[in-house]
């Protein structure tokens, strides 16, 4: 029984790490979108908000693709 638990550890660790990265990406992306919306709506800088939102989303995707 202890052998089965030892064999499962790398799989559980990989799942935990992947889930951790997914949650981190989700939180960072939501914060980026909220900041972009605040700049566009409250700051009246819609072009900057659009560039920051699209550019930041692409940068997040690239960063998480490279770092994984």
C-alpha positions in Angstrom: 0.0 0.0 0.0 2.8 2.4 0.8 4.3 1.6 -2.7 1.2 2.8 -4.4 1.3 6.1 -2.5 4.9 6.6 -3.5 4.1 6.0 -7.1 1.3 8.5 -7.1 3.3 11.3 -5.6 4.9 12.7 -8.9 1.5 12.7 -10.6 -0.1 14.5 -7.7 2.8 17.0 -7.6 2.4 17.7 -11.4 -1.3 18.2 -11.0 -0.9 20.5 -8.1 1.7 22.6 -9.9 -0.4 22.8 -13.1 -3.4 23.9 -11.0 -1.3 26.5 -9.2 -0.2 28.0 -12.5 -3.8 28.0 -13.8 -5.1 29.9 -10.7 -2.2 32.4 -10.9 -2.8 33.0 -14.6 -6.5 33.5 -13.9 -6.0 36.0 -11.1 -3.4 38.0 -13.0 -5.6 38.1 -16.1 -8.7 39.3 -14.1 -6.6 42.0 -12.4 -5.3 43.1 -15.8 -8.8 43.4 -17.2 -10.1 45.3 -14.2 -7.2 47.8 -14.4 -7.7 48.2 -18.2 -11.4 48.8 -17.6 -10.7 51.3 -14.9 -8.2 53.2 -17.1 -10.7 53.3 -19.9 -13.8 54.2 -18.0 -12.6 56.3 -15.1 -9.4 57.7 -16.6 -11.0 58.3 -20.1 -7.9 56.9 -21.8 -9.6 54.3 -23.9 -6.8 53.8 -26.4 -4.3 53.2 -23.7 -6.7 50.8 -22.0 -7.2 48.8 -25.2 -3.5 48.6 -25.9 -2.7 47.6 -22.3 -5.5 45.0 -22.2 -4.7 43.3 -25.5 -0.9 43.6 -25.0 -1.0 42.5 -21.4 -3.2 39.5 -22.3 -0.8 38.5 -25.1 2.2 39.0 -22.7 0.6 36.8 -20.0 -0.1 34.1 -22.5 3.4 34.1 -23.8 4.9 34.3 -20.3 2.9 31.4 -19.0 3.6 29.3 -22.2 7.4 29.9 -21.9 7.6 29.5 -18.2 5.7 26.2 -18.1 
